[in-house]
Amino acid sequence: MSARNTNDPPRSGSSSQISKSSNSEPSYRKISNKRVNTESSSLLRSQASNDINVLADANGDNTDGTPPTEYEPTRTRTIDNLPWNVVLPYYLPILSWVPEYNISYFLGDLVGGISLATFQIPLCISYATSLAHVPITCGLFSLGIAPLIYMVFGSVPQMVVGPEAPISLIVGQAVEPLLHHAKKKNLDPIEYVVAITLVSGASLLGFGLGRFGFLDNVLSESLLKGFISGVGIVMIINASISMLGLDELLKQVRGDPELPDIHSPFDKLTFLVHYFKEFHKLTLIISLVGFIVIMALRSFKKQATKSQNHLYQKLIYIPEILIVTCLATWLSQVNRWDQKGIDIIGEIKNRDDSFTFYNPFLHNVVKYIKFLSSSGFLCAMLGFFESTTASKSLGSIYNLPISSNRELVALGFINVTGSVFGALPAFGGYGRSKINAISAKTTTSGAIMGAIALVTANSICDYLYFVPKCILSVITCVIGISLIDEAPYELWFHWKSRGYNELVTFAITVLTTVFFSMETGIAVGLIYLLIRVIKHSAESRIQILGRYPGTNTFLDADLSRNSRSIAQGRNSPNLEKNRRSQYNVFTDDNFRELNVQALEEIEGCLIIKIPEPLSFVNTNDLKTRLKRVEMYGSTRAHPALKRSRDSSMTKYIIFDLDGMTELDSSAAQILLKLLQNYEERGIRSFFVRVIEDRHLKQRLIATGIAKLLTRHLELMKYFDYQASSPNRRLNRFDAGETASLQGDDIDTADDTSSLDRLIGEYEEPYFSHISDALKIIDHYEGLNKDDESLIERDSEFGDHSMV
């Protein structure tokens, strides 16, 4: 790279100082003249002036002779100013991939959709009849209609929506007490489902339109992985009972009043341990063969994805679940496994072949909402959690931009529409979505599965007669194992990085899910996570700053005490490079050679750094920590210690607000009372480096904080000095002048500076540098000393006159 002309002015003051100490010119990289998604309004193709040097590339050659393209960052725009071809694909994601859809995508989606249908349709029938206690059409319509709507509004290509086991269980628990009453009065039980699904969908739609998607930010990765692992373990435990042929024995044990109830996954695990020897031999053989075949084919497909042979890569489209299910169904019919003790789906009860539309706003449905609204809201929250788990996990795997607000709107619209058909609440499921992602390319895969489910609801239910239930359990077990795949790496990563809080979150979520239920696991995991969030938010992170001797550089005093071992290697050639990375450096005017062995406490002053926004959550803790700093000179001192700083040692408090980007009204009120308390105790306050934010400064003025700070400056006679010396030269230099000063020039400028215009305006009494506030303090202390000397001299003169 060619050297920059030494006559060119430096780009900034900091750059000038850094280049001087490093003995080498900084690297100026070539400015890119290309941008992804280039907009005509953001590129300014203006010609550079002739006096600007053309930058050279890494080989020392000149560029193509054209000046670097200048551009403005894309600015925030309202939706009214955006063209429809930009807005519509965002709100209707189908428009973003339809123009690029091709036959290759369709083949992958077709294989994925058919594979999903082969095991999702029987599972939905099981959810509807066994868990929700409603007709099978509720489950099939949920599986059929939801993916068709999600194909249009969904933003995660691999996501598959449909009924979920825990959601169906909640519906069943809410509906079961009402079913006996419904049979007596010949009421339609589907109306209960309509009410629950409507409440669930309306809640999600309202959250989405209200842009409450930020609520998923409290869902940490450890909580999501813990819940996924817990669900996987529960699925394996439940599937193992059917794979061993112990379903009938489980019913008998549950019906025995002398034996303990079996409800939680841990109870079922205990049941498996006690009654393992009672397994059905043929059922176990079929289950083991099916499990081995599926796992072998999945392993084979994983190897195919890593192959460089394109023909070999096509083997990833092998539908292993479809092959095993069809083969097992055919063998079951040929060998009449149902007569040999194998449990099959058999004849489907509560079958209704007709499409019936329900008005969710009829009087009969509305009156049920009063009793079922809590269950509907619980379904919404639990479903949103599961869908968020799936979308975030898929988004991290496939690098997808996930919008929680759009997902909320999509799920809400799905369930509001589903309530018209009497469908069970539908949400995204991570297990089936992960299987779908093996071959599917777009949401068309889910739509194909939905179309097959709708056809199944009216025509091919009879073909499911000989499907062995143990094969469905094998599929469930395979999905459960796939959910736990990522847990070992997650645990090892947090153990290696000492993320003990993450490990506790993971363990709490998994254990409560296994020992109690999935709902309890979610609730306890969220409660613990919210406690962590509140604790983190409520802690103030103020820092007491100390000054290096002879400099205007201020560092965190607590950090420097803990890092003094660095001083032992101060002669190391790497010290200059590592110093600022190991210290939290707050640079005031310029960079100086730092003395790492000591920090100065300015006499009578406390310098406090507030590096975060202040809200009602952390401002109360700010008061506590400020009191601790006053008493001990440190934020880390234990409150049981004896006071080490006398109250007379604090006459002035300087607040460095460089990181305080926001101040809410409650925090402003607490801060004002704090400053008023200081004023009553004779302590003067100063604000330094206030962020140039209009709303923040307006709040400081409106709450009276700015007026209080101005009053302190008046008491310190700062404005009297301004009026008496209007012709003094300014203390601050232009950016270019400051940058051009080097070495002793800066010292001279700082030493001979006046007190003119250290603050911006009378209404905004904020200083740009800590040293500016110190100059006011020094000037005020000097005036007091002069007054004291005059009083002492007058007293001596009076005594001499009397003599």
Summary of the structure (lengths in Angstrom):
residues: 803
radius of gyration: 35.8
end to end distance: 83.7
largest distance: 134.2
contacts: 2513
relative contact order: 0.10
helix: 61%
strand: 6%
